[in-house]
Amino acid sequence: MDNWLAILLIFFAVIFFIIEATTPGFGVWFTAGLISAILGILIWTNPGMPWVIYLQINPWAVVLIFLALAAIGIFIVQLIWKAHKRRVATGYEDIVGHAAEVRTDLNPEGLVFLEGELWTAVSESGQIKAGEEVKVSRVDGLKLFVVKK
């Protein structure tokens, strides 16, 4: 009976790990799989139960391996959590608020240099001379709207 319980717990651990890997989550399935695997292997390798297959694996080695796996899992979940909290770093949302250098006079339209590229820009704060620094206030297609910095 205990042998089947151990196999069932290890089977559920694998299922929990697969669920964790394929669904967005915060480590709940990983934790459940870790606990299930530890209990399954400890039941399977317990030498005090003569009717259970004895694999001659030190239970402390199993615990240490799974503690290491838990630490790695927690570290990965923390990295994922931090990545989700970061603001968008691509597209038009990233351009707004950045500083650009005016290349041709903005009266009200001209060219600005932003992050290695020349952009068509429209001044929202009057005429701006070449060489001055401006701040991007909004983006409309491929046209930047800027204000004096």
ZAMAR-516390 format. One line per 3 residues: number of its first residue (from 1); their letters; for each residue z, y, x of C-alpha. Coordinates in steps of 0.02 Angstrom, whole numbers, plus 50000, padded with zeros to 5 digits. Each point is the difference from the previous one (the first is absolute). Layout:
NUM = A = Z:Y:X | ...
***
This chain:
1 = MDN = 50000:50000:50000 | 50046:50121:50139 | 49838:49961:50090
4 = WLA = 49900:50055:49847 | 50108:50155:49981 | 49963:50048:50181
7 = ILL = 49813:49973:49977 | 50003:50100:49838 | 50093:50145:50084
10 = IFF = 49877:50003:50145 | 49855:49993:49877 | 50072:50148:49904
13 = AVI = 50023:50093:50165 | 49815:49981:50038 | 49956:50059:49823
16 = FFI = 50116:50151:50020 | 49921:50045:50168 | 49826:49990:49923
19 = IEA = 50054:50111:49854 | 50075:50126:50123 | 49840:50003:50103
22 = TTP = 49885:50023:49850 | 50095:50124:49893 | 50064:50175:50034
25 = GFG = 50188:49993:50016 | 50150:50042:50103 | 50049:49832:50073
28 = VWF = 50085:49921:49849 | 49886:49847:50003 | 50015:49989:50189
31 = TAG = 50190:50000:49985 | 49995:49867:49865 | 49883:49894:50107
34 = LIS = 50111:50021:50152 | 50156:49944:49907 | 49908:49856:49919
37 = AIL = 49928:49942:50167 | 50168:50009:50089 | 50087:49901:49863
40 = GIL = 49859:49872:49992 | 49998:49970:50188 | 50190:49994:50011
43 = IWT = 50007:49871:49860 | 49859:49900:50079 | 50076:50000:50175
46 = NPG = 50183:49974:49955 | 50060:49847:50097 | 50149:49978:49883
49 = MPW = 49886:49932:49865 | 49942:49827:50055 | 49876:49982:49856
52 = VIY = 49904:50156:50055 | 49867:49993:50136 | 50081:50065:50159
55 = LQI = 49877:50103:50103 | 50119:50031:50146 | 49978:50188:49990
58 = NPW = 50151:50105:50041 | 50044:50098:49841 | 50048:50151:50106
61 = AVV = 49825:50003:50073 | 49931:50005:49823 | 50118:50142:49953
64 = LIF = 49953:50099:50157 | 49814:49977:49969 | 50016:50059:49822
67 = LAL = 50110:50147:50051 | 49864:50051:50121 | 49871:49984:49861
70 = AAI = 50111:50104:49886 | 50013:50136:50133 | 49811:50003:50021
73 = GIF = 49977:50005:49811 | 50122:50145:49982 | 49913:50094:50141
76 = IVQ = 49829:49976:49918 | 50064:50054:49829 | 50073:50158:50079
79 = LIW = 49833:50041:50082 | 49910:49975:49835 | 50128:50108:49909
82 = KAH = 49976:50142:50127 | 49810:49986:49985 | 50011:50018:49811
85 = KRR = 50109:50156:50015 | 49879:50092:50117 | 49888:50130:49922
88 = VAT = 49812:49977:49993 | 49920:50029:50170 | 49816:49993:49954
91 = GYE = 49881:50089:49885 | 50008:50174:49929 | 50187:49990:49968
94 = DIV = 50031:49999:50188 | 49896:50155:50035 | 50098:50117:49886
97 = GHA = 50130:50097:50098 | 49919:49973:50171 | 49955:50143:50115
100 = AEV = 49818:50035:50046 | 49913:50121:50117 | 49872:50121:49929
103 = RTD = 49833:49981:50093 | 49895:50124:49901 | 50067:50149:49903
106 = LNP = 50057:49952:49826 | 49930:50135:49885 | 50044:49908:49888
109 = EGL = 49904:49845:50062 | 49977:49935:50177 | 50042:49856:50118
112 = VFL = 50169:49935:50057 | 50043:49868:50130 | 50124:49870:49936
115 = EGE = 50048:49837:50089 | 49841:49992:50104 | 49881:50045:49857
118 = LWT = 49914:50157:49937 | 50029:50034:49816 | 49929:50127:49880
121 = AVS = 50147:50107:49944 | 50033:50136:49873 | 50135:50129:50031
124 = ESG = 50124:50027:49859 | 50082:50146:50091 | 49858:50120:50038
127 = QIK = 49896:50012:50158 | 50058:49899:50150 | 49927:50025:50175
130 = AGE = 49939:49861:50115 | 50137:49932:50114 | 50142:50023:49875
133 = EVK = 50101:49854:49935 | 50001:49956:49816 | 50088:49874:49889
136 = VSR = 49907:49887:49878 | 50062:50032:49823 | 49885:49883:49904
139 = VDG = 49842:49896:50015 | 49851:49996:49881 | 49873:49870:50053
142 = LKL = 49950:50044:50178 | 50059:50179:49988 | 50172:50056:50060
145 = FVV = 50093:50147:49923 | 50109:50085:50129 | 50128:50140:50016
148 = KK = 50056:50099:50152 | 50139:49915:50093
***
